[in-house]
Amino acid sequence: GQISGLFRHIEQLQGRRPWGRFLDSGTGWASLEWALTLPLEELVAVTGSKERLDQMNKDFGPRLNSAHRLLHGNWVRPEFLSGRTFDTILVDYLVGAVDRFAPYFQTRLFPRLRKLARGRMYVIGLEPYQDSKGNPDAELLQQLCALRDSALLLSGDRHNREYPRWWVVEQLEKSGFRVLSQASFPIRYGRRFVEAELEVCRRRLSLLPPSLQGCFKKTEANLRETLLKRVKQDPIQWGVDYVLSVEADEPTEQ
């Protein structure tokens, strides 16, 4: 698969520093695909979803060896990976996903990871979307995201809650990290994104209250037709990702 510009940026920031023991603290297909291309001493990839773990084991199984561990775990549990340290930690869209797997834990996430950090940590996040009024393309994408999140909530699940870069920087600094660099990347959404989000909606339809299923189905079908036709021309630029590189502050001697 194609490695994203965000990961290429992290490789440039890392330079010639050894990656060593690497923790992918909220793994997904893109981040694991990238991590498997790096010269790592050890890879530990963690997901809060048992279903995701099972699917990733199927998809990546043949490429994993004894230096690779895929784990199901939640950072809320103090004993999880207790006593371990890692030379490099990747926090890939994890802050936004905390609301799904550990609601209200956002301010405790970085202190929790600080205990495991002995080198560089890279944080990838999505700036909360700005108002799309006056931009027809962005309005369509905002409708898609609203439909997806509504379908998740109404079927008994939780959706992501993204945090702005300034908030994440503040939390990192409060948690004993020093921010070394910050960069922003405009996002271009194409067919793959649209189809994946529509699929989330479609899978949830049967779990919605029966009285809502019809209008959700109709809205999903309309968005599918309109948006897929639109992104066939070219991707839609909307929103911003950010990448932060940080290091654990050394504790001051008493």
VEXDREN-2710 file (C-alpha; in Angstrom, 1 decimal):
% VEXDREN-2710
k/r/px/py/pz
1/GLY/0.0/0.0/0.0
2/GLN/1.0/3.6/-0.4
3/ILE/2.7/5.2/2.6
4/SER/1.1/8.5/3.5
5/GLY/2.9/11.8/3.5
6/LEU/2.4/12.0/7.3
7/PHE/4.5/8.9/7.8
8/ARG/7.1/10.1/5.3
9/HIS/7.3/13.3/7.3
10/ILE/7.9/11.3/10.5
11/GLU/10.7/9.4/8.7
12/GLN/12.4/12.7/7.9
13/LEU/12.1/13.9/11.5
14/GLN/13.5/10.6/12.7
15/GLY/16.5/10.9/10.4
16/ARG/19.3/8.5/11.3
17/ARG/18.1/7.9/14.9
18/PRO/17.5/4.1/15.4
19/TRP/13.8/3.3/15.8
20/GLY/14.6/0.6/18.4
21/ARG/11.6/-0.8/20.3
22/PHE/8.5/0.7/18.7
23/LEU/5.0/1.1/20.1
24/ASP/2.1/1.8/17.8
25/SER/-0.2/2.9/20.7
26/GLY/-3.5/2.9/18.7
27/THR/-2.8/0.8/15.6
28/GLY/-4.7/0.5/12.3
29/TRP/-4.1/-0.8/8.9
30/ALA/-2.2/2.3/7.6
31/SER/0.1/2.6/10.6
32/LEU/0.9/-1.1/10.9
33/GLU/1.6/-1.3/7.1
34/TRP/4.1/1.6/7.6
35/ALA/5.7/0.2/10.8
36/LEU/6.4/-3.1/9.0
37/THR/8.6/-1.2/6.5
38/LEU/10.9/0.2/9.2
39/PRO/14.1/-1.4/10.6
40/LEU/12.7/-2.0/14.1
41/GLU/14.2/-4.0/17.0
42/GLU/10.7/-4.8/18.3
43/LEU/7.1/-3.8/17.3
44/VAL/4.2/-3.7/19.7
45/ALA/0.9/-2.6/18.1
46/VAL/-2.1/-2.1/20.3
47/THR/-5.8/-1.8/19.5
48/GLY/-8.8/-1.3/21.8
49/SER/-11.0/-3.4/19.5
50/LYS/-11.0/-7.2/19.7
51/GLU/-12.7/-7.4/16.2
52/ARG/-10.0/-5.2/14.7
53/LEU/-7.3/-7.3/16.3
54/ASP/-8.8/-10.5/14.8
55/GLN/-9.1/-8.9/11.3
56/MET/-5.5/-7.5/11.5
57/ASN/-4.1/-10.8/12.5
58/LYS/-5.8/-12.3/9.4
59/ASP/-4.6/-9.5/7.1
60/PHE/-1.0/-9.2/8.4
61/GLY/-0.4/-12.7/9.9
62/PRO/1.9/-14.0/7.2
63/ARG/4.2/-10.9/7.5
64/LEU/4.5/-11.0/11.3
65/ASN/7.5/-12.6/13.1
66/SER/8.7/-13.1/16.6
67/ALA/9.7/-9.4/16.9
68/HIS/6.1/-8.3/16.2
69/ARG/3.2/-8.4/18.7
70/LEU/-0.4/-7.3/18.0
71/LEU/-2.2/-6.8/21.3
72/HIS/-5.8/-6.1/22.4
73/GLY/-5.6/-3.6/25.3
74/ASN/-6.9/-0.4/26.8
75/TRP/-4.7/2.3/28.3
76/VAL/-7.2/2.8/31.1
77/ARG/-5.9/-0.4/32.7
78/PRO/-2.8/0.6/34.7
79/GLU/-1.3/-3.0/34.5
80/PHE/-1.4/-3.0/30.6
81/LEU/2.3/-3.0/29.4
82/SER/3.3/-2.0/32.9
83/GLY/7.1/-1.7/33.3
84/ARG/7.8/-1.6/29.5
85/THR/9.6/1.2/27.8
86/PHE/9.9/2.1/24.1
87/ASP/12.4/4.1/22.1
88/THR/9.8/5.3/19.7
89/ILE/6.0/5.7/20.2
90/LEU/3.5/6.4/17.5
91/VAL/0.2/8.0/18.6
92/ASP/-1.7/7.8/15.3
93/TYR/-5.2/9.4/15.5
94/LEU/-5.5/7.9/19.0
95/VAL/-6.6/11.1/20.8
96/GLY/-9.7/11.3/18.6
97/ALA/-10.5/7.6/19.1
98/VAL/-10.2/7.7/23.0
99/ASP/-13.9/8.7/23.2
100/ARG/-14.9/5.4/21.6
101/PHE/-12.8/3.0/23.8
102/ALA/-12.1/5.0/27.0
103/PRO/-14.5/7.9/27.3
104/TYR/-13.3/10.9/29.5
105/PHE/-9.7/9.5/29.6
106/GLN/-8.3/12.1/27.1
107/THR/-6.4/14.1/29.7
108/ARG/-4.9/11.0/31.2
109/LEU/-3.7/9.5/27.9
110/PHE/-0.3/11.3/27.7
111/PRO/0.7/10.8/31.4
112/ARG/-0.1/7.1/30.8
113/LEU/2.2/7.0/27.7
114/ARG/4.8/9.1/29.4
115/LYS/5.6/6.1/31.7
116/LEU/6.5/4.0/28.6
117/ALA/8.4/6.7/26.7
118/ARG/12.2/6.8/26.8
119/GLY/12.8/8.5/23.4
120/ARG/10.9/10.1/20.6
121/MET/7.1/10.1/20.3
122/TYR/5.1/11.2/17.2
123/VAL/1.5/12.3/17.5
124/ILE/-0.8/12.4/14.4
125/GLY/-4.2/14.2/14.8
126/LEU/-7.0/15.6/12.9
127/GLU/-8.0/19.3/13.6
128/PRO/-11.8/19.4/14.3
129/TYR/-13.5/20.3/11.1
130/GLN/-14.3/24.0/10.5
131/ASP/-17.8/25.1/9.5
132/SER/-18.3/24.2/5.8
133/LYS/-21.0/26.8/4.9
134/GLY/-20.4/28.4/1.5
135/ASN/-18.3/25.5/0.3
136/PRO/-20.6/22.9/-1.4
137/ASP/-17.9/20.2/-1.5
138/ALA/-17.1/20.5/2.2
139/GLU/-20.8/20.6/3.0
140/LEU/-21.3/17.2/1.3
141/LEU/-18.4/15.7/3.3
142/GLN/-19.7/17.3/6.5
143/GLN/-23.1/15.7/5.9
144/LEU/-21.4/12.3/5.3
145/CYS/-19.5/12.6/8.7
146/ALA/-22.7/13.7/10.5
147/LEU/-24.6/10.7/9.0
148/ARG/-21.8/8.3/10.0
149/ASP/-21.6/9.6/13.6
150/SER/-25.4/9.6/14.0
151/ALA/-25.6/6.0/12.7
152/LEU/-22.9/5.0/15.3
153/LEU/-24.7/6.7/18.2
154/LEU/-28.1/5.5/17.3
155/SER/-26.9/1.9/16.9
156/GLY/-25.5/2.0/20.5
157/ASP/-21.8/2.8/19.7
158/ARG/-19.7/5.9/20.2
159/HIS/-17.9/8.0/17.6
160/ASN/-14.5/9.7/17.6
161/ARG/-14.1/13.1/19.1
162/GLU/-11.2/15.1/17.7
163/TYR/-9.2/17.7/19.6
164/PRO/-7.3/20.7/18.2
165/ARG/-3.6/20.8/18.0
166/TRP/-3.3/23.6/20.6
167/TRP/-5.1/21.4/23.1
168/VAL/-2.9/18.4/22.4
169/VAL/0.2/20.5/22.7
170/GLU/-1.0/21.7/26.1
171/GLN/-1.7/18.2/27.3
172/LEU/1.7/16.9/26.1
173/GLU/3.5/19.7/28.0
174/LYS/1.5/19.2/31.2
175/SER/2.4/15.4/30.9
176/GLY/6.2/15.8/30.9
177/PHE/6.8/16.0/27.1
178/ARG/8.8/18.6/25.2
179/VAL/7.4/19.5/21.8
180/LEU/10.2/19.5/19.2
181/SER/8.3/20.2/16.0
182/GLN/4.8/20.8/14.6
183/ALA/3.5/20.5/11.0
184/SER/0.1/20.8/9.3
185/PHE/-1.0/18.9/6.2
186/PRO/-4.2/19.8/4.2
187/ILE/-6.3/16.7/3.6
188/ARG/-7.6/15.6/0.2
189/TYR/-10.6/13.2/0.4
190/GLY/-11.2/10.8/-2.5
191/ARG/-13.3/7.8/-3.4
192/ARG/-11.7/5.4/-0.8
193/PHE/-12.6/7.7/2.1
194/VAL/-16.1/8.3/0.9
195/GLU/-16.8/4.6/0.3
196/ALA/-15.4/3.6/3.7
197/GLU/-17.5/6.1/5.6
198/LEU/-20.6/5.2/3.6
199/GLU/-19.9/1.5/4.4
200/VAL/-19.9/2.3/8.2
201/CYS/-23.4/3.9/7.7
202/ARG/-24.7/1.0/5.6
203/ARG/-23.5/-1.7/8.1
204/ARG/-25.3/0.2/10.9
205/LEU/-28.6/0.6/9.2
206/SER/-30.2/-2.6/10.5
207/LEU/-29.3/-1.7/14.1
208/LEU/-31.1/1.7/14.0
209/PRO/-34.6/2.1/15.4
210/PRO/-37.0/0.9/12.7
211/SER/-38.7/4.3/12.4
212/LEU/-35.4/5.8/11.3
213/GLN/-34.1/3.2/9.0
214/GLY/-35.9/4.4/5.9
215/CYS/-34.7/8.0/6.1
216/PHE/-31.2/7.0/6.9
217/LYS/-31.2/4.6/4.0
218/LYS/-32.4/7.3/1.6
219/THR/-29.9/9.9/2.9
220/GLU/-27.0/7.3/2.5
221/ALA/-28.1/6.5/-1.0
222/ASN/-28.3/10.2/-2.0
223/LEU/-24.9/11.0/-0.5
224/ARG/-23.4/7.9/-2.2
225/GLU/-24.6/9.0/-5.6
226/THR/-23.7/12.7/-5.2
227/LEU/-20.3/12.3/-3.5
228/LEU/-19.0/9.4/-5.5
229/LYS/-19.8/11.3/-8.7
230/ARG/-18.1/14.4/-7.3
231/VAL/-14.8/12.7/-6.1
232/LYS/-14.6/10.9/-9.5
233/GLN/-13.5/14.2/-11.0
234/ASP/-10.8/14.9/-8.4
235/PRO/-10.4/14.7/-4.6
236/ILE/-12.0/17.3/-2.3
237/GLN/-9.6/19.3/-0.1
238/TRP/-11.1/19.9/3.4
239/GLY/-9.6/19.9/6.9
240/VAL/-6.1/19.6/8.2
241/ASP/-4.0/16.8/9.8
242/TYR/-1.1/17.7/12.2
243/VAL/2.1/15.9/13.2
244/LEU/3.9/16.6/16.4
245/SER/7.3/15.3/17.4
246/VAL/8.0/15.3/21.1
247/GLU/10.5/13.9/23.6
248/ALA/10.1/12.9/27.2
249/ASP/11.5/15.7/29.5
250/GLU/14.1/14.4/31.8
251/PRO/12.9/14.5/35.4
252/THR/14.6/17.4/37.3
253/GLU/16.8/16.2/40.1
254/GLN/15.7/17.0/43.6
END
